[in-house]
Structure formats: C-alpha cells, structure tokens
C-alpha cells in the first residue's frame, strides 16, 4: 500500500478507524524529510497491513500544531486509536522496521490498562 496524504479533515478518522497507522510529518523544504521519504515509502510497500500517512506541515499547520510538532520529520505511530510512538528525526530503514515490529508486538490490553491506571492516578488528589 502506498502512503496517503492526511489532512485535518481525515486525520482523526484515519488514526481511530485503522489498526496500525504510521504518520510522517514533513515539509518540502526539509532535507532530512527528503532523505526519509523513500525509506518510508518502501516500508509502506512492504507492510500492506499498516496505514502509512503523510502530513505536509506547511499545508496543515493547524494539524501540525495540534499534534505538537516542533521538529520535522516526526514519525508518530498509532495502534487502535492510541498514540504509542512519537519521535522526531529521520530514521534509517532498520530503525523504522524496529518501530513497526514493536508496534505490532504491543499487548494492547496492557496498554489500555496502563492508560486507565494513569488516568486514575491523575484524578486522585495527592495526600498531604
């Protein structure tokens, strides 16, 4: 599967509806983005079970801001609607494959339990 261009209109639906979604935040003028682009595209072709999206930070400045993007390229990985990885910088192919393998290997039941535990801890007032 080739990469898809994501916009504000379809970003949320894409990350919530698909199993594993990788998102590359990039810009045309960015040298490291240009280096990472072919690596990302090759991974997209090699992993048809994963949705690979690209967000042009120049065209989608509001979305990039909402995602907290301060450096590009930034790669984010979502699984079952949960952000499970976010890292700025161009990754070499072996590192991208490690990220993909790690996201595939996640125990999502445990991830959801951990999220609930963090929410519960944040909602509990600290003892004085």
TORRONU-661886 format. One record per atom (N, C-alpha, C): residue number from 1; x, y, z; residue in one letter; atom name. Coordinates in nm, 3 decimals. Layout:
BEGIN
 nutor       u       v       w bator nuvex
   NUM       X       Y       Z     a    CA
...
// end
This chain:
BEGIN
 nutor       u       v       w bator nuvex
     1   0.085  -0.117   0.000     x     N
     1   0.000   0.000   0.000     x    CA
     1   0.090   0.123   0.000     x     C
     2   0.059   0.218  -0.084     x     N
     2   0.138   0.341  -0.084     x    CA
     2   0.086   0.435   0.024     x     C
     3   0.165   0.536   0.050     x     N
     3   0.127   0.632   0.154     x    CA
     3   0.008   0.716   0.108     x     C
     4  -0.066   0.765   0.208     x     N
     4  -0.179   0.853   0.179     x    CA
     4  -0.150   0.989   0.241     x     C
     5  -0.198   1.093   0.178     x     N
     5  -0.186   1.227   0.234     x    CA
     5  -0.300   1.250   0.329     x     C
     6  -0.266   1.290   0.451     x     N
     6  -0.368   1.317   0.552     x    CA
     6  -0.384   1.467   0.572     x     C
     7  -0.506   1.507   0.601     x     N
     7  -0.538   1.646   0.629     x    CA
     7  -0.616   1.654   0.759     x     C
     8  -0.645   1.774   0.800     x     N
     8  -0.727   1.795   0.919     x    CA
     8  -0.860   1.721   0.907     x     C
     9  -0.914   1.714   0.785     x     N
     9  -1.044   1.653   0.763     x    CA
     9  -1.045   1.502   0.787     x     C
    10  -0.935   1.432   0.760     x     N
    10  -0.939   1.286   0.770     x    CA
    10  -0.839   1.227   0.870     x     C
    11  -0.759   1.309   0.936     x     N
    11  -0.658   1.260   1.029     x    CA
    11  -0.721   1.179   1.143     x     C
    12  -0.815   1.237   1.215     x     N
    12  -0.872   1.171   1.332     x    CA
    12  -0.941   1.040   1.293     x     C
    13  -1.020   1.043   1.188     x     N
    13  -1.090   0.922   1.143     x    CA
    13  -0.989   0.814   1.106     x     C
    14  -0.882   0.851   1.039     x     N
    14  -0.782   0.753   0.997     x    CA
    14  -0.715   0.687   1.117     x     C
    15  -0.671   0.765   1.214     x     N
    15  -0.599   0.705   1.327     x    CA
    15  -0.693   0.628   1.420     x     C
    16  -0.820   0.664   1.423     x     N
    16  -0.914   0.594   1.509     x    CA
    16  -0.971   0.468   1.445     x     C
    17  -0.988   0.469   1.312     x     N
    17  -1.054   0.358   1.244     x    CA
    17  -0.961   0.246   1.201     x     C
    18  -0.836   0.275   1.184     x     N
    18  -0.742   0.175   1.133     x    CA
    18  -0.668   0.109   1.248     x     C
    19  -0.618  -0.012   1.227     x     N
    19  -0.541  -0.082   1.330     x    CA
    19  -0.413  -0.009   1.362     x     C
    20  -0.312  -0.025   1.277     x     N
    20  -0.184   0.043   1.295     x    CA
    20  -0.172   0.152   1.189     x     C
    21  -0.142   0.272   1.235     x     N
    21  -0.125   0.386   1.145     x    CA
    21   0.006   0.455   1.179     x     C
    22   0.092   0.470   1.079     x     N
    22   0.213   0.549   1.094     x    CA
    22   0.191   0.681   1.023     x     C
    23   0.235   0.789   1.084     x     N
    23   0.218   0.922   1.026     x    CA
    23   0.352   0.993   1.024     x     C
    24   0.388   1.039   0.905     x     N
    24   0.512   1.114   0.883     x    CA
    24   0.476   1.260   0.865     x     C
    25   0.519   1.344   0.958     x     N
    25   0.503   1.489   0.947     x    CA
    25   0.627   1.541   0.876     x     C
    26   0.610   1.611   0.764     x     N
    26   0.721   1.650   0.679     x    CA
    26   0.693   1.786   0.613     x     C
    27   0.793   1.838   0.543     x     N
    27   0.777   1.958   0.461     x    CA
    27   0.869   1.946   0.339     x     C
    28   0.829   2.008   0.231     x     N
    28   0.903   2.001   0.105     x    CA
    28   1.045   2.056   0.118     x     C
    29   1.065   2.160   0.198     x     N
    29   1.195   2.225   0.210     x    CA
    29   1.291   2.153   0.304     x     C
    30   1.245   2.048   0.370     x     N
    30   1.321   1.980   0.476     x    CA
    30   1.411   1.870   0.418     x     C
    31   1.543   1.888   0.428     x     N
    31   1.639   1.791   0.377     x    CA
    31   1.624   1.652   0.439     x     C
    32   1.622   1.642   0.573     x     N
    32   1.604   1.510   0.634     x    CA
    32   1.471   1.444   0.594     x     C
    33   1.368   1.526   0.570     x     N
    33   1.239   1.472   0.526     x    CA
    33   1.254   1.405   0.390     x     C
    34   1.331   1.469   0.303     x     N
    34   1.354   1.414   0.169     x    CA
    34   1.434   1.284   0.177     x     C
    35   1.526   1.274   0.273     x     N
    35   1.602   1.151   0.293     x    CA
    35   1.512   1.039   0.345     x     C
    36   1.421   1.073   0.436     x     N
    36   1.335   0.974   0.499     x    CA
    36   1.222   0.929   0.406     x     C
    37   1.179   1.015   0.316     x     N
    37   1.065   0.985   0.229     x    CA
    37   1.073   0.851   0.158     x     C
    38   1.182   0.820   0.086     x     N
    38   1.190   0.691   0.017     x    CA
    38   1.192   0.571   0.113     x     C
    39   1.252   0.587   0.229     x     N
    39   1.256   0.480   0.329     x    CA
    39   1.114   0.452   0.377     x     C
    40   1.040   0.559   0.403     x     N
    40   0.902   0.548   0.449     x    CA
    40   0.814   0.484   0.342     x     C
    41   0.832   0.526   0.218     x     N
    41   0.755   0.472   0.106     x    CA
    41   0.783   0.323   0.089     x     C
    42   0.909   0.283   0.100     x     N
    42   0.945   0.142   0.088     x    CA
    42   0.880   0.060   0.199     x     C
    43   0.882   0.113   0.322     x     N
    43   0.817   0.043   0.434     x    CA
    43   0.667   0.031   0.409     x     C
    44   0.609   0.133   0.350     x     N
    44   0.466   0.130   0.316     x    CA
    44   0.437   0.016   0.219     x     C
    45   0.522   0.002   0.118     x     N
    45   0.502  -0.104   0.019     x    CA
    45   0.525  -0.243   0.079     x     C
    46   0.612  -0.253   0.179     x     N
    46   0.646  -0.381   0.240     x    CA
    46   0.550  -0.423   0.351     x     C
    47   0.463  -0.332   0.395     x     N
    47   0.373  -0.360   0.508     x    CA
    47   0.230  -0.320   0.471     x     C
    48   0.165  -0.398   0.383     x     N
    48   0.032  -0.359   0.335     x    CA
    48  -0.077  -0.363   0.443     x     C
    49  -0.048  -0.423   0.557     x     N
    49  -0.145  -0.429   0.666     x    CA
    49  -0.146  -0.302   0.752     x     C
    50  -0.055  -0.211   0.725     x     N
    50  -0.042  -0.087   0.803     x    CA
    50  -0.080   0.031   0.714     x     C
    51  -0.148   0.129   0.773     x     N
    51  -0.179   0.253   0.702     x    CA
    51  -0.062   0.349   0.722     x     C
    52  -0.006   0.397   0.614     x     N
    52   0.104   0.494   0.618     x    CA
    52   0.050   0.627   0.567     x     C
    53   0.052   0.727   0.653     x     N
    53   0.005   0.859   0.615     x    CA
    53   0.117   0.962   0.621     x     C
    54   0.100   1.066   0.542     x     N
    54   0.196   1.177   0.541     x    CA
    54   0.117   1.306   0.562     x     C
    55   0.174   1.394   0.642     x     N
    55   0.113   1.524   0.666     x    CA
    55   0.214   1.631   0.632     x     C
    56   0.181   1.712   0.532     x     N
    56   0.263   1.825   0.491     x    CA
    56   0.241   1.936   0.594     x     C
    57   0.343   1.962   0.675     x     N
    57   0.328   2.059   0.784     x    CA
    57   0.307   2.202   0.735     x     C
    58   0.348   2.230   0.613     x     N
    58   0.324   2.364   0.556     x    CA
    58   0.177   2.381   0.520     x     C
    59   0.119   2.278   0.460     x     N
    59  -0.022   2.285   0.418     x    CA
    59  -0.117   2.263   0.536     x     C
    60  -0.071   2.190   0.636     x     N
    60  -0.155   2.154   0.751     x    CA
    60  -0.095   2.206   0.881     x     C
    61  -0.070   2.336   0.885     x     N
    61  -0.005   2.396   1.002     x    CA
    61  -0.088   2.380   1.129     x     C
    62  -0.219   2.391   1.118     x     N
    62  -0.304   2.377   1.236     x    CA
    62  -0.296   2.234   1.291     x     C
    63  -0.297   2.136   1.203     x     N
    63  -0.288   1.997   1.246     x    CA
    63  -0.151   1.968   1.307     x     C
    64  -0.046   2.018   1.245     x     N
    64   0.089   2.000   1.299     x    CA
    64   0.099   2.064   1.438     x     C
    65   0.041   2.181   1.455     x     N
    65   0.042   2.247   1.585     x    CA
    65  -0.035   2.168   1.689     x     C
    66  -0.152   2.117   1.651     x     N
    66  -0.233   2.038   1.744     x    CA
    66  -0.161   1.910   1.784     x     C
    67  -0.079   1.857   1.694     x     N
    67  -0.004   1.734   1.724     x    CA
    67   0.125   1.764   1.801     x     C
    68   0.155   1.892   1.823     x     N
    68   0.274   1.929   1.899     x    CA
    68   0.403   1.910   1.822     x     C
    69   0.398   1.921   1.691     x     N
    69   0.516   1.901   1.608     x    CA
    69   0.607   2.024   1.619     x     C
    70   0.728   2.002   1.666     x     N
    70   0.825   2.111   1.678     x    CA
    70   0.949   2.087   1.594     x     C
    71   0.962   1.967   1.539     x     N
    71   1.077   1.930   1.457     x    CA
    71   1.029   1.832   1.351     x     C
    72   1.084   1.845   1.229     x     N
    72   1.046   1.752   1.124     x    CA
    72   1.171   1.692   1.062     x     C
    73   1.161   1.571   1.011     x     N
    73   1.041   1.488   1.014     x    CA
    73   1.013   1.438   1.155     x     C
    74   0.886   1.415   1.182     x     N
    74   0.845   1.347   1.305     x    CA
    74   0.759   1.230   1.265     x     C
    75   0.789   1.114   1.322     x     N
    75   0.710   0.994   1.297     x    CA
    75   0.625   0.965   1.419     x     C
    76   0.497   0.943   1.396     x     N
    76   0.407   0.900   1.502     x    CA
    76   0.347   0.766   1.462     x     C
    77   0.326   0.681   1.561     x     N
    77   0.262   0.552   1.539     x    CA
    77   0.140   0.544   1.630     x     C
    78   0.029   0.505   1.571     x     N
    78  -0.096   0.484   1.644     x    CA
    78  -0.136   0.339   1.627     x     C
    79  -0.191   0.283   1.733     x     N
    79  -0.248   0.149   1.722     x    CA
    79  -0.381   0.151   1.794     x     C
    80  -0.484   0.112   1.723     x     N
    80  -0.620   0.111   1.777     x    CA
    80  -0.658   0.246   1.836     x     C
    81  -0.615   0.353   1.768     x     N
    81  -0.650   0.488   1.810     x    CA
    81  -0.564   0.547   1.920     x     C
    82  -0.463   0.473   1.966     x     N
    82  -0.377   0.518   2.074     x    CA
    82  -0.239   0.555   2.018     x     C
    83  -0.191   0.674   2.054     x     N
    83  -0.056   0.713   2.016     x    CA
    83   0.041   0.630   2.098     x     C
    84   0.122   0.547   2.030     x     N
    84   0.214   0.457   2.100     x    CA
    84   0.361   0.489   2.073     x     C
    85   0.387   0.583   1.980     x     N
    85   0.524   0.619   1.948     x    CA
    85   0.524   0.756   1.883     x     C
    86   0.621   0.839   1.921     x     N
    86   0.639   0.969   1.857     x    CA
    86   0.786   1.007   1.872     x     C
    87   0.849   1.035   1.758     x     N
    87   0.991   1.070   1.762     x    CA
    87   1.027   1.157   1.643     x     C
    88   1.094   1.269   1.670     x     N
    88   1.144   1.349   1.558     x    CA
    88   1.273   1.288   1.503     x     C
    89   1.302   1.320   1.378     x     N
    89   1.426   1.276   1.315     x    CA
    89   1.401   1.170   1.210     x     C
    90   1.484   1.172   1.108     x     N
    90   1.475   1.074   1.001     x    CA
    90   1.533   0.941   1.050     x     C
    91   1.458   0.835   1.037     x     N
    91   1.504   0.704   1.079     x    CA
    91   1.564   0.628   0.960     x     C
    92   1.672   0.554   0.983     x     N
    92   1.718   0.463   0.879     x    CA
    92   1.621   0.345   0.870     x     C
    93   1.624   0.274   0.760     x     N
    93   1.530   0.164   0.737     x    CA
    93   1.528   0.061   0.850     x     C
    94   1.643   0.017   0.903     x     N
    94   1.637  -0.082   1.012     x    CA
    94   1.565  -0.029   1.136     x     C
    95   1.584   0.097   1.168     x     N
    95   1.517   0.155   1.285     x    CA
    95   1.367   0.165   1.262     x     C
    96   1.326   0.204   1.141     x     N
    96   1.183   0.210   1.109     x    CA
    96   1.122   0.071   1.119     x     C
    97   1.193  -0.031   1.072     x     N
    97   1.142  -0.167   1.083     x    CA
    97   1.130  -0.211   1.228     x     C
    98   1.223  -0.166   1.314     x     N
    98   1.214  -0.197   1.457     x    CA
    98   1.090  -0.133   1.518     x     C
    99   1.061  -0.009   1.480     x     N
    99   0.940   0.059   1.530     x    CA
    99   0.816  -0.020   1.487     x     C
   100   0.811  -0.058   1.360     x     N
   100   0.697  -0.132   1.308     x    CA
   100   0.680  -0.264   1.385     x     C
   101   0.788  -0.336   1.404     x     N
   101   0.781  -0.463   1.478     x    CA
   101   0.735  -0.441   1.622     x     C
   102   0.785  -0.336   1.685     x     N
   102   0.748  -0.307   1.824     x    CA
   102   0.599  -0.272   1.835     x     C
   103   0.549  -0.193   1.741     x     N
   103   0.407  -0.155   1.744     x    CA
   103   0.321  -0.279   1.720     x     C
   104   0.361  -0.363   1.627     x     N
   104   0.287  -0.487   1.602     x    CA
   104   0.284  -0.576   1.726     x     C
   105   0.394  -0.577   1.801     x     N
   105   0.407  -0.666   1.915     x    CA
   105   0.344  -0.616   2.044     x     C
   106   0.289  -0.497   2.043     x     N
   106   0.231  -0.443   2.166     x    CA
   106   0.113  -0.525   2.215     x     C
   107   0.105  -0.541   2.345     x     N
   107  -0.012  -0.601   2.410     x    CA
   107  -0.109  -0.486   2.437     x     C
   108  -0.206  -0.469   2.348     x     N
   108  -0.294  -0.352   2.359     x    CA
   108  -0.385  -0.359   2.481     x     C
   109  -0.416  -0.478   2.529     x     N
   109  -0.493  -0.487   2.654     x    CA
   109  -0.414  -0.423   2.767     x     C
   110  -0.283  -0.451   2.773     x     N
   110  -0.198  -0.393   2.876     x    CA
   110  -0.183  -0.242   2.856     x     C
   111  -0.170  -0.199   2.731     x     N
   111  -0.160  -0.055   2.702     x    CA
   111  -0.285   0.017   2.754     x     C
   112  -0.402  -0.039   2.727     x     N
   112  -0.526   0.025   2.774     x    CA
   112  -0.535   0.024   2.927     x     C
   113  -0.489  -0.084   2.991     x     N
   113  -0.487  -0.089   3.138     x    CA
   113  -0.393   0.018   3.193     x     C
   114  -0.277   0.034   3.131     x     N
   114  -0.181   0.135   3.175     x    CA
   114  -0.238   0.276   3.160     x     C
   115  -0.309   0.301   3.051     x     N
   115  -0.371   0.433   3.030     x    CA
   115  -0.475   0.459   3.138     x     C
   116  -0.557   0.359   3.168     x     N
   116  -0.659   0.376   3.272     x    CA
   116  -0.594   0.400   3.408     x     C
   117  -0.486   0.330   3.438     x     N
   117  -0.416   0.349   3.565     x    CA
   117  -0.359   0.491   3.574     x     C
   118  -0.305   0.542   3.464     x     N
   118  -0.252   0.678   3.463     x    CA
   118  -0.363   0.780   3.482     x     C
   119  -0.476   0.757   3.419     x     N
   119  -0.591   0.848   3.435     x    CA
   119  -0.641   0.847   3.579     x     C
   120  -0.650   0.729   3.636     x     N
   120  -0.697   0.717   3.774     x    CA
   120  -0.601   0.786   3.870     x     C
   121  -0.472   0.768   3.848     x     N
   121  -0.372   0.832   3.934     x    CA
   121  -0.378   0.984   3.921     x     C
   122  -0.400   1.033   3.801     x     N
   122  -0.408   1.177   3.779     x    CA
   122  -0.534   1.237   3.842     x     C
   123  -0.640   1.155   3.851     x     N
   123  -0.766   1.204   3.906     x    CA
   123  -0.770   1.197   4.058     x     C
   124  -0.678   1.122   4.118     x     N
   124  -0.674   1.107   4.263     x    CA
   124  -0.594   1.221   4.323     x     C
   125  -0.654   1.297   4.417     x     N
   125  -0.578   1.406   4.479     x    CA
   125  -0.461   1.350   4.560     x     C
   126  -0.351   1.419   4.555     x     N
   126  -0.232   1.378   4.629     x    CA
   126  -0.253   1.397   4.778     x     C
   127  -0.207   1.300   4.857     x     N
   127  -0.218   1.310   5.002     x    CA
   127  -0.114   1.410   5.052     x     C
   128  -0.154   1.484   5.152     x     N
   128  -0.062   1.586   5.204     x    CA
   128   0.004   1.541   5.330     x     C
// end
